[in-house]
Amino acid sequence: MAACTCPAKKNADTEGTGGSAKGDLGGPKGKPVDAELTYAPLVPRPTKRKAPARVVVHLEVREVTKPITAGVDYTFWTFGGHVPGRFIRVRQGDTVEFHLQNHPSSKMPHNIDLHAVTGPGGGAASTFTAPGHESQFTFKALNQGLFVYHCATAPVGMHIANGMYGLILVEPPQGLPPVDREYYIMQGDFYTVGKYREKGLQPFDMQKAIEENATYVLFNGSEGALVGDNALTAKVGETVRLFIGNGGPNLVSSFHVIGEIFDKVYTEGGTHFQENVQTTLVPAGGATIVEFKVEVPGTAILVDHSIFRAFNKGALGMLKVEGPEDKKIYSGKEVDSVYLGDKAVRSPAVATATREVKQGLVSLPDRIAAGKALFAGTCSTCHQPTGQGLPNVFPPLAKSDYLMKDKTRAIVTVLNGLSGPVTVNGKEYNSVMPPMSQLNDDEIAYILTYVMNAWGNKGEGVTAAEVKKVRETTARPPGAAS
């Protein structure tokens, strides 16, 4: 078999780009350019410049308290007020004039280490900035690729864990091939004193971070940042490019899109691409570019395929594709509720109930509404959204004598699971219900309050205090969450 001798192939596979040795493309031409910065999931427009420029970047550090999920607040340290930080796009050979401001309301000093910088600390040593102050330094973007930036002030891990990271793209001189849509996604792991979805303002937990025991693993800084009305969108026939970053600080991402195959993966954000990839690793402090064409309508699910992170820690997003069906490629079914669960829509019901609990005002209808949202993601696959269960497999909850006769038994069943024969409405079932002890007391209380007041059931509901009492006085089965 003869070897390919075409110039483009030879350059890509054998000669490469020359790296930083060929990255100095001369001095900046023309007037300085203010960089266009965007918040995730948006991406700045391609530069379309034919020569290097002096690009001015202004990035402000802000420490902000925002929801990390419904009913749970966290104090994030950010580049630009959001997690991840604002997306920066320059061209190889550009001279970047970087200004870092630390807002006067900040409590901590901060700096920035850009992995796109050739120089000590990636700029960290030049940008240590106290609250109310500004630092400036300049670098030349010698290497093309997609790079992470992050705060490097001690304790470094804590600054990153609080959300201080983002992406900078250094385009090749000729730019990237055009696509129809580009999006910016960045994964991060968070460590809170309270467990997953435990309500209230949750502080950072250093011991959990050291042990790499993340409470949350999230895309774009909050659970729900890419679902429901915030989902990414595309149309059938379009090509989508995702710029994927991983701020860490600890966990490697197994990034995957359920219902799609990556046509191209620029591994670790570099120059060469792999084709026809199902799942790609994104290291902590690293990045990847993926591209794929969407052929059929529906909802593709973005996950970290270390799968408990998706369904028990929050690393889940959505890409909604609209357009005509092509049943030669796929027979149909628009949304797979097994994968989406309670993340299919961003329900404010849980946050409303949590807020009212704090005020001592929570009503039965609001507890029922919160329970309905949680039931969809936790119980509806087996017991069905109608509460009818599956004949001879999973018992019904609607008008269930087993459920309604003994409230404490119902709590024990949810908390500790149930194995072996059970009789419901005169029929015997012999399946397994796993323990749901990973849920918080309030979540179990909301779910039981909902099912005891739905589908013809009529009950007084369950309180978090009642669940707490059962949790304290009964033993979890082996392997159950604490």
N, C-alpha and C positions, 0 to 999 in steps of 0.2 A: 504494500500500500504506500503510495507516494505521500510525503509530508506536505502539508499546506504551506505555500510560500507567499500567500497574499500579504501585503505590507501591514494591513490593520491587525490581522491575526498574529503576525510575528511580533508586532509592537506590544499587543496586549498580553501575550502569553510568555514571551521570552525577554523582552527588553523592559517592560513595565513603564512606569512614568518617570523613573529616575529619582523619585522621592524628593527630599528637601534639597538635594544637590542641584536639581533642575527647577526648583520652586521659585527662585528669585527671577521674576520676569521683568525687572527694571523698576524704575521709580514711578510713583503715582503720576497719572496724567489728569489734567483738568482740575476743576475745583473740588474741594472735599465734598464727600457725599454723606448725608445723615442716614445711618442704617435704618431700614424698616424692621421693627421688632414686632412679633406677634405673640399673643397668648395661645396656648394649646386649646383646641387641636388645630388651629390655623397655622399656616406656614407663609413666610414672606414670599413675594413674587420672585421669580428668577432675576438675577441682576442684569443679564443680557448686555453686559459691558464687554468691549473688545480689548480693553487695556486695563492694567492695574490702576486702582484709585486709592485715595486716602479716605477711609471709611470711619466715620465718627460714631461711636456707640455710647449711649448713656443708659446705665442700668442702676436702678435704685433698690436697695435692700429695705424690706419692710417686714416687721414682725406682726403677724395678724392672727386673730382667733376666729376660726371658721369651722363649720361642720365637717367632720371627717366621714360621717354617715348620719342617717336620720337620728336626731336626738342626742348626738355625741359631738362635742366640740373639742378642738385641739388647737394649741398655739403653734402655728407654723412660722418658721423663719424662711423668708422667700426672696427671690430675685424678681421684683416687680409686683409683689402682692399676691401672686398665685403660685401654685405648684403644678407642673414644673415652672421654672423661670422662663422668661421670654425667649423665643427662638431667634437666633442671630444667623443671617445669611450673608456671606461675603464670597469673593472670588479668589482663587489661588493667585498669589502675587500681590494681593492688596496689602496696604499698610493700614493697620487698624489702630485708631486712636481711642483708647478705652477709658471711660470715665465711670467710676464706681462711687455712688452716693449711698450713705447710710442714714436713713431717715432719723430726725431728732428724737422721735418717740421710741427708737430701738433701745433695748436694755443691754445689748451685747455688741462688741466690735465684730466685724466680719471682713473677709477678703474674698478673692476669687482665683481659682486655679482652672485655667482653660486648657484642656488637653490639646487644643489646636496650636498652642504657643510653643515655640522652640526657645527655651530659656529657663533659668532656675525657678522652680516652683510653679511654672506655667502662669506666672504673673502674681502668684500669692504674696511673694516677698515685697512686691511693689504696691500692693493694694490693701494692706492692713488699714482699716478705716474705722475710726471711733464713731459713735452716734453723733449725727449732726455735721459730719465732715465728708469730704470728697477726696478720692485719690485718682491719679491718672498715670497711665503708662502706654507705651506703643509697642506693637509687634508686627512682624511681617508674616502673613499666612503662607508658609512655604509648602505645606503638605495639603493636598486635596483630600477630602473625606468628611465623614460625619463624626463629630467629637462631643464628648460630655464636658460641661463645666460644673464646678461645685465650689462651695466654701471650704477653705482649708485652715480655718482658725481653730485652735485647740479648745476643747476636745473635738477633733475633726469629725469623728463618727457621729457625735451628737448633732453637729451642725448639719451634716448630710441627712441624718435620720429625721430631722425636723423639716426637711423639704428643700434644702438649699442646693438645687441642681437644675440643669437645663441643657439645651443642645445648641451647638454652633456648626453650621454646614459651610465647608469651604468647597465651593463649586470648582470643577475643573475649568480651565480657561475657555473651553468650547461650551460650557454649561452641561447640564444633564439632559438626556433625551426628553422631549416633551411628553407629558401624560395628561390625562383629563383632570385628575384631582390629586392633591397632596395633603397629607394630614400629619400631625405631630402628636406622638403618644410617648409617655415616659412612665416607666414602672418605678415604684419605690416601696420599701418595706418600713413599717412604722411600729413602734413599741410603746404601748400604753400600760399604765398601772392596772387599769380595769381590763376585763376580758373583752373579746370581740363583741361590739355593739352594746357594751355596758354604758348606760346613759350618763349624761352630765359632762362636765369639763374634765378631760382625762390628761394627766401630766405624762411626760416622757419617763420611761422606765429604763434606766441605764443597765441594770442587771439583765433584763430580757435582751437588750441589744447586744451585750457582751456574749450572751449564750446563743445569739442568733435565733431567738424564739419570737418571731414576729407576731404581733397581734393582728395587723392588717398588712396585706400586700395589694397595692392599688395602682390603677392607671390614672394618671393626671390628678393625683392628690386627694381624691375622695371617692368613696363608693357611690356609684351612680353618675360619675363624671361623663361617662360615655354610653348611658342607657336612656331609654325613653325619649324625651324631647331633645336630649343631648347626644343622641346616637349620631355616628358618622353617616353620611348619605352618599349614594352613587346611583347611576342609571345603568341599565343593562347595556352592554357594549363598551362601557368606559374602562379605561385602565387607571388603577388606583396605585399611588405610591405612598407607603407609610414610612415615616422617619421614626424609628423605635429607639428610645434610649432607656437605659437602666441606671437610675441614680443609686440603687442599693439602699443602704450602705453594705448589706451583707449578701443578699441572695442573687443567684444567677437565674435569669428568666428563661423558661422554655416557651417562647412565644409561638402561638398557634392561632389560626383563624378557622373555627369550625365551619365547614361548608365551603372552604376555598383551598386552593393549592397555590403556593407562591411560584409564579412563573420565573421570577428572578430574586435572588437574595444576595445583596452586597454584604458579604460576611463581615461582621465587626465594623461595618461602616466604611470599608476600604474600597479599592478601585475595581476589583474583579468580582464577577458575579457567578453564583451557582444557580442552576436551573432546576425547576420541578421539585421544590422542597416542601415538606409537610410542616415541620416544626424547626425553628431555628433558635439557637442559644444566643442570649444577649448577656454578656458578663456584667457584673456590677462595675460601674464606671466605664461602660462601653456602649456601643450603639450598632444598629443594623438598619439597612434600607431594604424594604421588600416591595415588590411590584406584582400585581396580578390583574388580569382582565376579568370582569364580572359578566357571566353569560346568562344567568337566570335571576329572576326577582326573588326576594325573600330577605331574611335577617341572618346574616353571618355573625357568629359569636367570637369575640376576641378574648382569648384567655392566656394565662400562664398555665401550661399543661402539666406543671406540678399541681395536680388538679384540685387538691384541697385548698390551695391558695385562691382558686377561682370561686369555689362555692362556699367556702367557710372563712375566707379572709378578704374577699372583695375584688380580686383581680379578674374583672369581667367587663367587657364592653360590647357594643353592637355596631354593625354596619348594615344599614337598611338600604336595600337595592330595589329600585322601582323600575318597572318596564314590562314589556310583554313576556309571557311565559314561552319557553321552548321545551315542550315535553319530550322532545327527542333527547334532550340532555338531562332533564329531571322531571319526574312525573307530577310534582306539585307538593303542597303543604307549606304555607307561608311562614309560620313561626313554630318552633319546636319548644313547647312549654317545659319539657323535661329539662332542657338546658337553661332556660331563662328564669323560671321560678318567679320569685317576688321581685326580680330585677327587670322584668319586662317593662314595667312602668315605674316612674319615680313617685311613689305614693307619699304624700305629706302626713298620712294618718298617724304613723308611729311618732313622728316628731311632734304632732299636735297633742297626742295623748301624753307624751313625755313632758311637754311644757305645762300641760294642765295638772299633771301629778305634782309638779314642783309647787304649783299654786294652790294645791288642795282642791281643785275644781273638776277633776276629770269625771266625765259623765259616762254612763253605760253605753250610749251610742258611740262615743269616741273610742272607748275600749273595744267595742265590737268592730269598729272600722279598722283599728290598728291590727286586731287579730285576723281580720279577713285578709289584709295585705300579707301578713306573715304566714298564714295558712297556705296561701298560694305557692310560696316557695318552699314549704317544709313538708306539707301533708297531702297536698292535692293529687300528687301522682298516684298514690295508693288509694286514698279514700275518695278521690275524684272531686272536682270543683262543686259538684252537686251534693256531696256528702253521702252518696249512695254506695260507695265502695265498689268492689268488683265481685260479682256473684261467685260464691264458693272459694274465694281467695282472700279478699280483704273485707272485713265487716263494715257495714254502714255506720255512719255517725248520725244521719238523719233519723230522728225518732228512735234513737238507740236506747234500749232499757239499760244496757251495760254502762253506757256513758252517764246517763242522767240519774241513775239510782244512788251512786256513791261518789261524791265529789273528790274525796281524798283518794279513792281508788283510781279515779281518772287522772289525778295529778301524778300519782305513783307510776301509772302506765306510761305517761308521756316522759316522765323524768328517767325512769329506770328500764323502760321497754317491757315487752311481754313476749314470752315464748310458750308454745304448747296450746292445747285445746282451750277454746273460750266460746261460750254460748251467747249469742246476741240475737235478740228478738226471736228466740226459739230455734235458731240455726247454729250449728257448730262450725267454727272456723279453726284452722290449725296452721297458722302462718307465724311469721316472726316480725315483731315490731322492734326496731333497734332503739336503744335509749337515746333520748334527745337532750341529754344533760349538758350538751354544749350550748344550748340556748340559755339566756338569762332568765331570772325569775319573772321579770315583767313580761318577757316575750311568751313564756309558757302561759302566764296568766291571761294575756291578751288572746292567745290562740284558743284556750279553753273557754274563755268568755264568749268568743265568737261562735264556736261550734255548739255551745249550750244555748245559743240564741238564734240559730239558723236552721233552715229547712224544716220548720215545724217544731223545733225544740224550744223550750221556754224555761230559762233558769236565771239564777241571780248572778252568775258569773263567778270568776275566781280572782283573788287578789295576789299580788306579788308576795305579800307576807305569808299567805297560805302556802305558796310554792316554796318559799324559803324554809318554812317549818318542816315541810316534807323532806326537802333536800338535807336538812340538818339531822333528821331523825331516821333516815333510811340509808342503806348502803348502795353504792353504785355497783352494777355488775362488772366483772373483770373486763377491762378494755374501754369502759365508758369514760367520756370526758369528765373532768372534775367540776 
